[in-house]
Amino acid sequence: MNSRIQTTVKKTDALRIKSLGKSYADLDALEPLDLTVAHGESIALVGHNGSGKSTLLRLLAGLLEASSGTARIMGHPIGTVGARAALSFIPDDPVLYDDLSVREHVEYISRLHGGPGCDAVAEALIEQLGLGHRADDLPTRFSRGLRQRTSVLVAFSRSFDVLLVDEPFVGLDAAGKATVLELFKSANERGAAVVVATHEEQYVARVSRCVALRDGVLVHDGPATPDDVVRLVS
């Protein structure tokens, strides 16, 4: 639905990780790993709580500093202006402005990234996510599910080549999950790489590649059924 999802000419892998790791004084949160994600590829990132999923996504989003290795997004080192411009990140806990309405979030984020603001395409996306009746309200007053929908809306209010998502289905009803799944599919079809940390069976069943972490170690990279995921995260 969103025609601004991806516009960059595809000259390189969307995401390339080499020996990327994160350690703290008393903990190896993520053992060095290698991973390559192609344009238009959709990946389910799975693992139990504390397995390293959020650490990996936050490293790639430039929110954490790596202890080892490198990663590039559209050829740009993570954390650089080029990498940040190429990716959109949906964290596990929605990060929204207290003093901006839903519509103002869209206007601000779109224009911040060189977009047209809250135009007809954005208004259609607001309606698609079931937020039309709350578009002028502050998300601080929203339920967890509505805040999650707003977080997804904000991520899709700008162009991107790589979408990183951490547990996007929390708090969503069946209709909300279906809408978000369709948005991810649309992003893939437009050439964006989508990496989603989730155990949601509907998403896992749709993707051809599953990356599993256990205690910070990459233990699986390839096809997986929902039943395989249960085994991988146990």
C-alpha positions, -999 to +999 in steps of 0.1 A: +000+000+000+028+024+009+046+035-023+075+050-004+087+018+011+118+013-010+134+033-038+171+026-037+188+009-067+199-026-056+236-027-060+246-047-030+232-070-003+206-052+019+223-064+050+258-080+055+271-090+090+306-103+096+317-116+130+294-091+148+292-096+186+284-079+218+299-085+252+295-069+286+319-073+316+302-105+328+282-116+298+285-125+261+252-112+249+259-121+213+286-144+201+303-132+168+281-143+139+280-139+101+247-132+082+237-119+049+202-107+039+192-101+004+168-075-010+132-086-007+141-113+018+119-120+048+135-135+079+120-147+112+145-142+141+136-166+169+150-175+203+140-175+240+141-144+261+177-134+266+189-153+235+203-122+218+175-112+194+170-077+207+208-072+211+213-081+174+185-058+162+197-029+184+233-034+171+221-032+135+199-002+143+230+016+157+216+018+192+244-004+207+281-004+200+295-037+188+323-054+208+335-072+177+329-074+139+312-052+114+278-049+097+267-029+067+232-018+057+230-010+019+268-009+020+269+016+048+285+008+082+259+005+110+254+036+130+264+059+101+240+084+085+238+063+054+228+032+074+202+051+094+187+065+063+183+031+048+166+013+077+135+016+097+133+000+132+103-010+152+114-017+188+097-041+212+084-013+233+069+015+212+089+047+214+066+076+207+065+114+214+043+124+243+033+157+227+025+146+191-007+131+179-007+101+156-010+123+125+017+146+137+040+116+142+036+107+106+041+143+094+073+147+115+089+114+106+080+116+069+095+151+065+125+143+087+134+117+061+127+138+030+091+127+025+059+146+017+045+146+052+010+133+060-003+130+024-030+108+009-008+077+010-001+083+047-038+089+055-046+056+038-020+039+059-035+054+091-069+040+081-054+006+071-040+003+106-073+011+122-061+045+136-083+069+116-106+076+146-076+083+168-054+102+144-056+134+163-051+119+197-019+115+217-006+079+219+002+084+255-035+077+262-035+046+240-037+009+250-007-013+243-023-025+211-030+010+197+005+021+206+019-009+187-002+000+157+011+036+159+047+023+161+042+003+130+026+033+113+056+055+121+080+030+107+061+029+074+058+066+072+092+069+056+111+051+029+135+023+038+155-006+023+158-026+055+131-031+081+141-044+116+113-054+139+113-066+175+081-085+186+056-065+166+025-086+174+024-080+211-010-065+221-025-069+187-058-086+180-063-110+150-072-081+127-042-061+137-019-090+132-033-096+097-028-059+088+008-059+100+016-091+082+003-076+050+024-045+054+055-067+059+046-086+027+042-054+008+076-042+020+091-074+007+074-071-026+088-037-031+123-050-025+129-043+012+146-068+034+125-075+065+139-091+097+113-098+124+120-111+159+089-131+167+075-166+174+042-157+157+032-188+138+015-168+110+047-150+102+070-180+106+048-199+082+051-172+056+089-169+055+114-193+039+142-185+063+145-187+100+175-175+121+176-189+156+197-177+185+203-196+218+222-179+246+237-155+222+248-182+197+235-187+162+222-222+161+201-223+130+199-204+097+175-219+071+140-231+065+119-239+096+083-247+103+064-234+134+070-268+150+108-264+143+107-230+160+092-245+192+122-269+192+147-242+185+136-220+213+131-246+239 
